[in-house]
């Protein structure tokens, strides 16, 4: 059985649509093609262990997975989740008729839980442009991706949540945030503040003026002095 689903590849700040074609036929073997890197090639070990630990299995048949366009380099472990879902659907272990309506990305741990990925924001932007119904990704990345308005972002923590979602057994709640309010809140919660700096009034005044006017600053001095004048952060140079 042939199943088609979608992921994304990030190059710089741009995301590109990746089509994953999973075909299961008579025979034996696991063939992953389409210029995958070593992290993707190793996905079969993670997926096989994860499926076994949640009560499913990697089919003992000929599995062919094509990542199109085949001449574009694919990198990273974020393709674990779409590959696993493609195998489960193609082997008829789950029924997922709407699987092609979503962008799906995520790294799978051996117990089936999901680990965060990189590039969630550009992937969400591209998914919106391509007209997908939603974006399914690890829960840790959901807030980042939900900054993009107009597409449903579903943060999940385990492979079984996605399986149950496509089978209609469990509903997923889209992640929604108010980006403006969040930005304003973070402005008041800084990790470091000038109140942490002992003395150095001239330097602090110079930094305030530079920040207010959007100017550049160069701090020159011995490395040890930089550590002493800003004890809570690594500052390689500081004015005496």
C-alpha positions as CSV (number, residue, x, y, z in Angstrom):
1,X,0.0,0.0,0.0
2,X,1.3,3.5,-0.9
3,X,0.8,6.4,1.5
4,X,1.8,10.0,0.9
5,X,2.3,12.6,3.7
6,X,4.3,15.8,4.2
7,X,7.2,17.2,6.2
8,X,9.5,20.2,5.7
9,X,13.2,21.0,5.3
10,X,14.7,24.2,6.6
11,X,17.6,25.9,4.7
12,X,18.6,29.1,6.5
13,X,15.4,30.9,7.3
14,X,13.3,29.3,4.5
15,X,11.4,26.1,4.6
16,X,10.7,23.8,1.7
17,X,7.9,21.2,1.4
18,X,9.1,17.6,1.5
19,X,6.8,14.8,0.3
20,X,7.3,11.4,2.0
21,X,6.0,8.4,0.0
22,X,5.8,5.2,2.0
23,X,5.2,2.0,0.1
24,X,5.0,-1.5,1.6
25,X,5.0,-4.5,-0.7
26,X,6.0,-8.2,-0.8
27,X,9.6,-9.0,0.0
28,X,12.1,-8.0,2.7
29,X,14.1,-4.9,3.2
30,X,14.1,-1.3,4.4
31,X,14.9,1.3,1.7
32,X,15.1,5.0,2.5
33,X,15.9,7.2,-0.6
34,X,15.9,10.9,-1.4
35,X,19.3,12.1,-0.1
36,X,18.8,11.5,3.6
37,X,21.6,12.2,6.0
38,X,22.8,9.7,8.7
39,X,20.3,11.0,11.3
40,X,17.5,10.1,9.0
41,X,19.0,6.8,7.9
42,X,19.2,5.8,11.6
43,X,15.5,6.6,12.1
44,X,14.4,2.9,11.4
45,X,16.1,1.8,14.7
46,X,14.3,4.5,16.7
47,X,11.0,3.9,15.0
48,X,11.2,0.1,15.4
49,X,11.9,0.3,19.1
50,X,9.2,2.9,19.7
51,X,6.6,0.9,17.8
52,X,7.4,-2.2,19.7
53,X,7.2,-0.4,23.1
54,X,3.7,0.9,22.4
55,X,2.3,-2.4,21.1
56,X,2.9,-2.0,17.3
57,X,5.5,-3.4,15.0
58,X,7.7,-2.6,12.0
59,X,6.3,-4.8,9.2
60,X,8.5,-7.6,8.1
61,X,8.0,-6.7,4.4
62,X,9.7,-4.6,1.8
63,X,9.4,-1.0,3.0
64,X,10.4,1.8,0.5
65,X,10.4,5.4,1.6
66,X,11.1,8.2,-0.9
67,X,11.7,11.8,0.3
68,X,10.9,14.1,-2.6
69,X,12.3,16.1,-4.2
70,X,14.9,13.4,-4.4
71,X,17.7,15.8,-5.4
72,X,17.4,18.0,-2.2
73,X,19.5,17.1,0.8
74,X,17.5,16.2,3.9
75,X,19.0,16.5,7.4
76,X,18.0,15.9,11.0
77,X,15.9,13.5,13.1
78,X,12.7,15.5,12.8
79,X,11.4,13.2,10.0
80,X,11.0,10.3,12.6
81,X,7.3,11.1,13.2
82,X,6.1,11.3,9.6
83,X,8.1,8.2,8.6
84,X,6.6,6.3,11.6
85,X,3.1,7.4,10.8
86,X,3.6,6.6,7.1
87,X,4.7,3.1,7.9
88,X,1.8,2.5,10.3
89,X,-0.7,3.8,7.7
90,X,0.8,1.9,4.8
91,X,0.8,-1.3,6.8
92,X,-2.8,-0.7,7.8
93,X,-2.1,-0.8,11.5
94,X,-3.9,2.5,11.7
95,X,-6.5,4.3,9.6
96,X,-5.4,7.9,8.8
97,X,-7.3,9.1,5.7
98,X,-6.5,12.8,6.5
99,X,-2.8,12.4,7.1
100,X,-1.9,14.3,3.9
101,X,-3.7,17.4,5.1
102,X,-1.0,18.2,7.7
103,X,2.6,19.0,8.0
104,X,4.1,16.5,10.5
105,X,7.5,16.8,12.1
106,X,9.1,15.4,15.3
107,X,11.9,13.2,16.7
108,X,10.8,10.0,18.3
109,X,12.4,8.6,21.5
110,X,12.5,4.8,22.1
111,X,9.5,5.0,24.3
112,X,7.4,6.8,21.7
113,X,7.7,10.3,23.3
114,X,8.6,13.2,21.1
115,X,11.6,15.4,21.3
116,X,11.8,19.1,20.1
117,X,12.9,20.0,16.6
118,X,14.6,23.0,15.0
119,X,13.0,25.5,12.6
120,X,9.4,25.3,13.8
121,X,8.6,28.9,12.9
122,X,9.7,28.9,9.2
123,X,8.0,25.5,8.7
124,X,4.7,26.9,10.1
125,X,5.0,29.9,7.7
126,X,5.5,27.7,4.7
127,X,2.7,25.3,5.8
128,X,0.4,28.3,5.8
129,X,1.5,29.3,2.3
130,X,1.0,25.8,1.0
131,X,-2.5,25.7,2.3
132,X,-2.2,22.8,4.9
133,X,-5.0,22.3,7.5
134,X,-2.5,22.1,10.4
135,X,1.0,21.6,11.7
136,X,1.7,18.7,14.1
137,X,4.9,18.9,16.0
138,X,6.4,18.3,19.5
139,X,4.8,20.2,22.4
140,X,8.0,22.1,23.2
141,X,7.9,23.8,19.8
142,X,4.1,24.6,19.7
143,X,4.3,28.1,21.1
144,X,7.0,29.1,18.6
145,X,5.0,27.8,15.6
146,X,1.7,29.3,16.9
147,X,3.0,32.8,16.3
148,X,1.9,32.2,12.7
149,X,-1.8,33.1,12.5
150,X,-4.1,31.2,10.0
151,X,-2.9,27.7,10.6
152,X,-3.8,25.3,13.4
153,X,-0.7,24.2,15.4
154,X,-1.0,21.0,17.4
155,X,1.7,20.3,20.1
156,X,1.9,16.7,21.0
157,X,4.2,14.8,23.5
158,X,3.8,11.2,22.3
159,X,3.4,9.2,19.1
160,X,0.1,7.6,20.3
161,X,-1.5,11.0,20.6
162,X,-1.0,11.6,16.8
163,X,-2.2,8.1,16.0
164,X,-5.4,8.5,18.0
165,X,-6.0,11.9,16.5
166,X,-6.0,10.6,12.9
167,X,-8.1,7.6,13.9
168,X,-10.7,9.9,15.6
169,X,-10.1,8.5,19.0
170,X,-8.7,11.6,20.6
171,X,-9.0,15.3,19.8
172,X,-6.0,17.7,19.8
173,X,-6.4,21.2,21.0
174,X,-4.6,23.9,18.8
175,X,-2.0,26.0,20.6
176,X,-2.9,29.6,20.7
177,X,-0.8,32.5,22.1
178,X,-1.0,36.3,22.0
179,X,2.3,37.2,20.5
180,X,2.1,40.9,21.4
181,X,1.3,40.3,25.0
182,X,3.9,37.6,25.3
183,X,6.5,40.0,23.8
184,X,5.6,42.8,26.2
185,X,5.8,40.4,29.2
186,X,9.2,39.1,28.2
187,X,10.5,42.7,27.9
188,X,10.0,43.0,31.7
189,X,11.5,39.6,32.5
190,X,15.2,39.9,31.6
191,X,17.8,37.4,32.6
192,X,20.4,40.1,33.4
193,X,20.0,43.7,34.5
194,X,22.3,46.6,35.2
195,X,21.3,46.3,38.9
196,X,23.6,43.2,38.9
197,X,26.6,45.3,38.0
198,X,28.6,46.7,40.9
199,X,29.9,50.2,40.2
200,X,30.9,51.0,36.6
201,X,28.5,53.9,36.4
202,X,30.2,55.4,33.3
203,X,30.0,52.2,31.4
204,X,26.3,51.6,32.3
205,X,25.4,55.2,31.2
206,X,27.3,54.6,27.9
207,X,25.4,51.4,27.3
208,X,22.0,53.0,28.0
209,X,22.7,55.8,25.6
210,X,23.8,53.4,22.9
211,X,20.7,51.2,23.4
212,X,18.4,54.2,23.3
213,X,19.9,55.5,20.1
214,X,20.5,52.2,18.4
215,X,24.3,52.7,18.3
216,X,27.1,50.2,18.2
217,X,29.3,49.6,21.2
218,X,32.9,48.3,21.4
219,X,34.3,47.4,24.9
220,X,38.0,47.2,25.1
221,X,40.1,45.9,28.0
222,X,41.6,42.8,29.6
223,X,39.5,39.7,29.8
224,X,39.7,39.4,33.6
225,X,38.3,42.9,34.0
226,X,35.3,42.0,31.9
227,X,34.4,39.1,34.2
228,X,34.7,41.2,37.3
229,X,32.6,44.1,36.1
230,X,29.7,41.9,34.8
231,X,29.7,38.9,37.2
232,X,26.5,37.2,35.9
233,X,27.4,37.0,32.3
234,X,30.4,36.4,30.2
235,X,31.7,39.7,28.8
236,X,35.0,39.3,27.1
237,X,36.0,42.9,27.2
238,X,35.1,45.9,29.4
239,X,36.2,49.5,29.8
240,X,38.3,50.1,32.9
